[in-house]
Amino acid sequence: MTAFPMADRLAALPPYLFAEIDRVKAEVRARGVDIISLGIGDPDMPTPDFIVEALCQAAKKPANHQYPDYVGLLAFRTAVADWYKARFGVALDPASEVVSLIGSKEGIAHFPLAYVNPGDLVLVCPPNYPVYPVATGFCGGEVKTLPLIEQNDFLPDLDAVTDAEWARAKMIFVNYPNNPTAATAPRSFYEKLIAKARATDTIVVSDAAYTEMYYDPADKPLSILEIEGAREVAIEFHSLSKTYNMTGWRIGMAVGNAGLVKGLGKIKENVDSGIFQAVQEAGIAALRHGEPHAAKFRDVYRERRDVAVAALTRMGITCRTPKASFYLWCKVPAGQTSAAFVTRVLQETGVVVTPGNGFGAPGEGYFRIAMTVPVARLEEALSRIAGKL
Ligand SMILES: *Cc1c(COP(=O)(O)O)cnc(C)c1O
């Protein structure tokens, strides 16, 4: 058998940093240890019943059994626009400023194909969701990193980019509330970013998947489209995945600048045929009636957060109390690397957490906890770790 060499774009991918963790996890499981995974950002609670019910009804309609339109049902895009208006006060034209996505990851991965030529510069802020640099690399784009560090509240230093780099930059990816650092961005940061982008013709890609996972109504995260002038340069990716516990359903949206939405649509027109319409109908139900459920999920995560932050503090592990997202971004005890700490915790306690450097070099020295288990399991996991520190 010929072993077909994979394309250069795959060979150029960074090594998979979780491979060693996966290996140790299999070994620990084989020993019969009860593994508690705080590793994956996937809500543990089920999708609300009324959304599942809407899918069941919609699945019975023959009209939904045919190819959907790749941009999405106008009724879904209208529900997105109405939700943006109600939640952020942002008015969107459903026909030209909204496109449906097969999960926001799909849209984020495809977006650079519409705008990045080989050699173009793209700004990425590590530690980051790995899709941004990977999608850039697939287009032959060059990544410049703007590290997120604690002293800057995990916001990128926009002044560290030279004028020549801004002139070359095709786009910048930002993600607040942030995965993995759990940081949120103040209005002043977005204002500065939008001003810079408008002055230098740089596309701003905002990944806003976690705006509904906040803990205090006073800290409700912003949409970048709330910023004056943002519509000239920004596209925002959002998703039903985290808000309504719908990660398995694959439904999200991109909104904002009509030209950018159209460019993404042009790629999608050529590579996919949209989301199953029954899922879109369920998505409409979620956007129109899901808020009381999202509020209940926030209450659950708040309890987990308070319990976990208190336990970590007692253990002497440093971690900021997040205002949003379901992550805790914790400092590894002094003198250990992220990988060594995480591997030892897994081997000795059966608890899986994610090494910070898996999200890029500036994540070294941190580990990420995803609060995706019931509070009793979370307490159990943390007390096991405390016993081994
Ligand atoms: C979970 C997540 C998403 C959402 O992904 P979907 O494809 O919509 O499920 C987007 N961005 C980040 C940073 C995430 O962590």
The ligand as a Gaussian input file, in Angstrom:
#p B3LYP/6-31G(d) Opt

LIG

0 1
 C      -17.058000      26.712000      21.952000
 C      -16.445000      27.824000      21.176000
 C      -17.040000      28.262000      20.006000
 C      -18.351000      27.702000      19.526000
 O      -18.181000      26.655000      18.668000
 P      -19.396000      26.067000      17.839000
 O      -18.719000      25.623000      16.576000
 O      -20.380000      27.151000      17.588000
 O      -19.954000      24.940000      18.625000
 C      -16.442000      29.311000      19.315000
 N      -15.328000      29.898000      19.790000
 C      -14.754000      29.508000      20.929000
 C      -13.562000      30.244000      21.416000
 C      -15.273000      28.441000      21.646000
 O      -14.664000      28.048000      22.763000

